[in-house]
Structures are given as structure tokens and as C-alpha cells.
Amino acid sequence: MTAKNPLRLPSVKLIAIAAVAGLIAGAAAVYVKGMGSGNGEAQSAAAAQCEAAKGKVASLSSLAKGQVAAMVGVNEPRKLQSLAFKGAEGQDLTLDSFGGKTVLLNLWATWCVPCREEMPALNTLQKELGSEKFEVVAVNIDTGDDEKPKTFLSETGVDTLGFYRDSSMGVFNALKKEGLAFGLPVTLLVDDKGCLIGSMNGPAAWDSEDAKALVRGAQS
């Protein structure tokens, strides 16, 4: 557990701020969805595919507590088609690349102090629960080359997470347009069909029992 290092656990104040930000994000997401994009047929098909995820969203109300109380269930499960980033070999990836897995998508940067503090906990979560059915996908959005984020991960002993990058910050801007990102870190919970079911702004103790219960619940 990261409790051995107090800096790696968010303070009560940070959790409270994250909870408020999460509620704002949920409300903003409803507003953005209501505006629509005019692509009716594609939206209808995606909505039908995500219909079954409504039960998982409903379960978040009882699972989002304690260290992950700021996780907010979305108003309507939906695909996030505009998210794109790179894999360790520079290959293009989207959330569809992880089909069949429940995904905890986390955006982080080396200049973001709360991000740095929660990375070891995300690493532990992946180490303990990672499988063919679940993955922590932590996407670094530092500009420039890969050297700085890779050095940080190595120096902090983060050895289980996959290396994902978006130096253009396009993935963050896409989430901002969706009303899901107001700063860093931002974390999304996506089911095995690629449907968004929950979002959080702010840090969390991802190696806590609360976080593990949330992930297990999202897989059921």
C-alpha cells in the first residue's frame, strides 16, 4: 500500500476537491451530450451498444466511496470515439484497441504533482488486478520526447504499467471538449465494450481496497 509514503495518498482536502470536480464533470458531460453532433445514425448505434452498461453505471453509486468517492457515474454510457494515443512502439491506439477489457484510463504528466504521487498506486493496482479482463491504461501527456516520462517511471519503480503517450495533448483536449477533464489527473472507467461508465477529476489511492472493489464491480 502507498500509505507508507503519505505523499502518495490524497489528503482529505484533495479528495473533497476531487469529489466536487467530479460532480461538475458529470453535469458538464450531460450538457455536452445534449448538444449532439448531428451524426444521428452513428450515435444511435453507439447508444444501443452501450445500453447494457447502464447497470454498471447504477452500481457505481454504492462502489464509489472512501478513497474513490469522486468517481461519478455518467448520465448515459457512451463511446469516446475521438480518443487517440500511442503505444510503447509508437503504434496508434484508441479505446477500441482494448476491446474485451475493462479499462481504467488515467491521464498524467511528470509536471503534475498529484499525478506523480498516484502513479505507484496505479502500478500496484495493475500488478494485483491486471489481466486479460482488466488494464490500467495510464497515458502520459508530456510534450517532447519519451525520455522524461520513461525516466520518471523507472526512478519510481513503476514497472507493471504499459507505456502510453500523447505528446500532442490531443487526448486531454478531447476529454475537455466532452466536459470530462478540468485538469490533471483525470481518470475514466470504461467497460469491456468500450463504453464510458464513470469519470473522476483529481487523485485517488488506486491501490486501496475501495479502488479494487470499484474495479471488480465494473467487471461484473
C-alpha positions as CSV (number, residue, x, y, z in Angstrom):
1,M,0.0,0.0,0.0
2,T,1.2,3.5,-0.7
3,A,0.2,4.5,2.9
4,K,3.8,4.0,3.8
5,N,4.5,7.3,2.0
6,P,1.9,9.9,2.9
7,L,2.6,11.9,-0.2
8,R,1.1,9.1,-2.3
9,L,-2.3,9.2,-0.7
10,P,-4.6,12.2,-1.5
11,S,-5.4,14.4,1.5
12,V,-8.9,14.8,2.8
13,K,-8.9,18.3,1.2
14,L,-7.8,16.8,-2.2
15,I,-10.5,14.1,-2.1
16,A,-13.1,16.8,-1.3
17,I,-11.9,18.9,-4.2
18,A,-11.9,15.9,-6.5
19,A,-15.4,15.0,-5.4
20,V,-16.7,18.5,-6.3
21,A,-14.9,18.4,-9.6
22,G,-16.3,15.0,-10.4
23,L,-19.9,16.3,-9.8
24,I,-19.2,19.3,-12.1
25,A,-17.7,16.9,-14.7
26,G,-20.9,14.8,-14.6
27,A,-23.1,17.8,-15.0
28,A,-21.0,19.1,-17.9
29,A,-21.0,15.8,-19.6
30,V,-24.8,15.8,-19.6
31,Y,-24.8,19.3,-21.2
32,V,-22.3,18.3,-23.9
33,K,-24.2,15.2,-24.7
34,G,-27.5,17.1,-25.0
35,M,-26.0,19.4,-27.7
36,G,-25.3,16.4,-30.0
37,S,-23.1,16.3,-33.1
38,G,-25.6,15.8,-35.8
39,N,-24.3,12.3,-36.6
40,G,-27.6,10.7,-35.6
41,E,-27.1,7.2,-37.0
42,A,-23.7,6.7,-35.6
43,Q,-24.8,8.0,-32.2
44,S,-27.8,5.7,-32.2
45,A,-25.7,2.6,-33.0
46,A,-23.2,3.5,-30.2
47,A,-26.0,4.1,-27.8
48,A,-27.5,0.7,-28.5
49,Q,-24.1,-0.9,-28.0
50,C,-23.7,0.8,-24.6
51,E,-27.3,0.2,-23.4
52,A,-26.2,-2.9,-21.3
53,A,-23.7,-0.7,-19.4
54,K,-26.4,1.2,-17.6
55,G,-26.5,-1.5,-14.9
56,K,-22.8,-1.0,-14.3
57,V,-23.3,2.8,-14.0
58,A,-26.0,2.2,-11.4
59,S,-23.7,0.1,-9.3
60,L,-21.1,2.9,-9.1
61,S,-23.2,4.8,-6.6
62,S,-22.5,2.1,-4.0
63,L,-18.9,1.4,-5.1
64,A,-17.6,4.9,-5.4
65,K,-16.8,5.6,-1.8
66,G,-13.9,6.2,0.5
67,Q,-10.7,6.7,-1.5
68,V,-12.6,6.7,-4.8
69,A,-15.6,8.7,-3.7
70,A,-15.0,11.2,-6.5
71,M,-15.8,8.7,-9.3
72,V,-19.1,9.8,-10.8
73,G,-21.3,7.6,-13.0
74,V,-22.1,9.1,-16.4
75,N,-25.7,10.0,-17.3
76,E,-25.6,7.8,-20.3
77,P,-22.8,5.2,-21.1
78,R,-21.2,6.2,-24.4
79,K,-18.3,5.6,-26.7
80,L,-15.4,8.1,-26.8
81,Q,-14.5,7.8,-30.4
82,S,-12.2,10.8,-30.5
83,L,-9.6,9.5,-28.0
84,A,-6.3,8.5,-29.7
85,F,-2.8,8.0,-28.3
86,K,0.3,6.0,-28.9
87,G,1.6,2.7,-27.6
88,A,5.1,1.7,-26.5
89,E,6.2,1.1,-30.1
90,G,4.6,4.3,-31.4
91,Q,1.5,2.4,-32.7
92,D,-1.8,4.3,-33.0
93,L,-4.3,3.2,-30.3
94,T,-7.9,4.0,-29.3
95,L,-10.1,2.6,-26.6
96,D,-11.3,0.1,-29.2
97,S,-7.8,-1.4,-29.1
98,F,-8.7,-2.7,-25.6
99,G,-11.9,-4.4,-26.6
100,G,-12.8,-7.2,-24.1
101,K,-11.1,-5.4,-21.2
102,T,-12.5,-3.1,-18.5
103,V,-10.1,-0.1,-18.7
104,L,-9.1,2.4,-16.1
105,L,-7.9,5.2,-18.3
106,N,-5.7,7.7,-16.5
107,L,-4.1,10.9,-18.0
108,W,-0.9,12.1,-16.2
109,A,2.2,14.3,-16.7
110,T,5.5,14.5,-14.9
111,W,4.9,18.2,-14.1
112,C,1.6,17.3,-12.3
113,V,2.4,16.6,-8.6
114,P,-0.8,14.7,-7.8
115,C,-0.2,12.6,-10.9
116,R,3.3,11.7,-9.8
117,E,2.1,10.7,-6.3
118,E,-0.6,8.3,-7.6
119,M,1.5,6.6,-10.2
120,P,2.9,3.9,-7.8
121,A,-0.6,3.2,-6.6
122,L,-1.8,2.7,-10.2
123,N,1.2,0.4,-10.8
124,T,0.1,-1.7,-7.8
125,L,-3.5,-1.8,-9.0
126,Q,-2.3,-3.1,-12.4
127,K,0.0,-5.6,-10.7
128,E,-2.7,-7.0,-8.5
129,L,-5.7,-6.9,-10.8
130,G,-4.3,-6.6,-14.3
131,S,-5.4,-9.5,-16.6
132,E,-7.0,-10.2,-20.0
133,K,-10.1,-8.7,-18.5
134,F,-8.7,-5.5,-16.9
135,E,-5.9,-3.0,-17.6
136,V,-4.8,0.3,-16.2
137,V,-4.0,2.5,-19.2
138,A,-2.0,5.4,-18.0
139,V,-1.4,7.9,-20.8
140,N,1.4,10.4,-20.3
141,I,0.8,13.8,-22.0
142,D,4.2,15.5,-21.5
143,T,5.2,17.4,-24.6
144,G,8.6,16.5,-26.2
145,D,10.1,13.0,-26.5
146,D,9.7,9.9,-24.3
147,E,12.8,10.4,-22.2
148,K,11.4,12.3,-19.2
149,P,8.3,10.2,-18.6
150,K,10.3,7.0,-19.0
151,T,12.9,8.2,-16.6
152,F,10.3,9.1,-14.0
153,L,8.6,5.7,-14.2
154,S,12.0,3.9,-13.9
155,E,13.1,6.0,-10.9
156,T,9.8,5.5,-9.0
157,G,9.7,1.7,-9.6
158,V,6.6,1.8,-11.9
159,D,7.3,-1.5,-13.7
160,T,3.9,-3.0,-14.5
161,L,2.0,-0.3,-16.4
162,G,2.2,-0.2,-20.1
163,F,3.8,2.8,-21.7
164,Y,1.2,5.0,-23.4
165,R,1.8,8.5,-24.7
166,D,0.2,11.5,-26.4
167,S,2.7,14.3,-26.7
168,S,0.2,16.4,-28.6
169,M,-2.2,16.6,-25.6
170,G,-5.0,15.8,-28.0
171,V,-6.5,13.1,-25.8
172,F,-6.8,15.6,-22.9
173,N,-8.3,18.3,-25.2
174,A,-10.8,15.7,-26.5
175,L,-11.9,14.9,-22.9
176,K,-12.1,18.6,-22.1
177,K,-14.5,19.1,-25.0
178,E,-16.6,16.2,-23.7
179,G,-16.8,18.0,-20.3
180,L,-14.8,15.3,-18.6
181,A,-11.4,16.9,-17.9
182,F,-10.7,20.1,-16.0
183,G,-7.1,19.4,-15.0
184,L,-4.8,16.5,-14.1
185,P,-5.0,13.8,-13.2
186,V,-8.2,12.7,-14.8
187,T,-9.4,9.1,-14.8
188,L,-12.1,7.3,-16.7
189,L,-13.7,3.9,-16.1
190,V,-14.6,2.2,-19.4
191,D,-16.3,-1.2,-19.6
192,D,-15.3,-4.2,-21.8
193,K,-17.4,-2.9,-24.7
194,G,-15.5,0.4,-24.7
195,C,-18.4,2.3,-23.1
196,L,-17.6,5.1,-20.6
197,I,-19.3,4.4,-17.3
198,G,-17.6,6.7,-14.8
199,S,-15.2,9.7,-14.6
200,M,-13.1,11.4,-12.0
201,N,-11.0,14.6,-11.8
202,G,-8.3,14.6,-9.1
203,P,-6.1,12.0,-7.5
204,A,-7.1,8.8,-5.6
205,A,-5.4,6.0,-3.7
206,W,-5.7,3.4,-6.5
207,D,-4.1,0.6,-4.5
208,S,-6.8,0.9,-1.8
209,E,-9.5,-1.7,-1.1
210,D,-12.0,0.9,-2.2
211,A,-10.4,1.1,-5.6
212,K,-10.1,-2.6,-6.0
213,A,-13.8,-3.1,-5.1
214,L,-14.7,-0.4,-7.7
215,V,-12.7,-2.2,-10.5
216,R,-14.2,-5.6,-9.6
217,G,-17.7,-4.1,-9.6
218,A,-17.2,-2.6,-13.0
219,Q,-16.2,-6.0,-14.4
220,S,-19.3,-7.8,-13.1
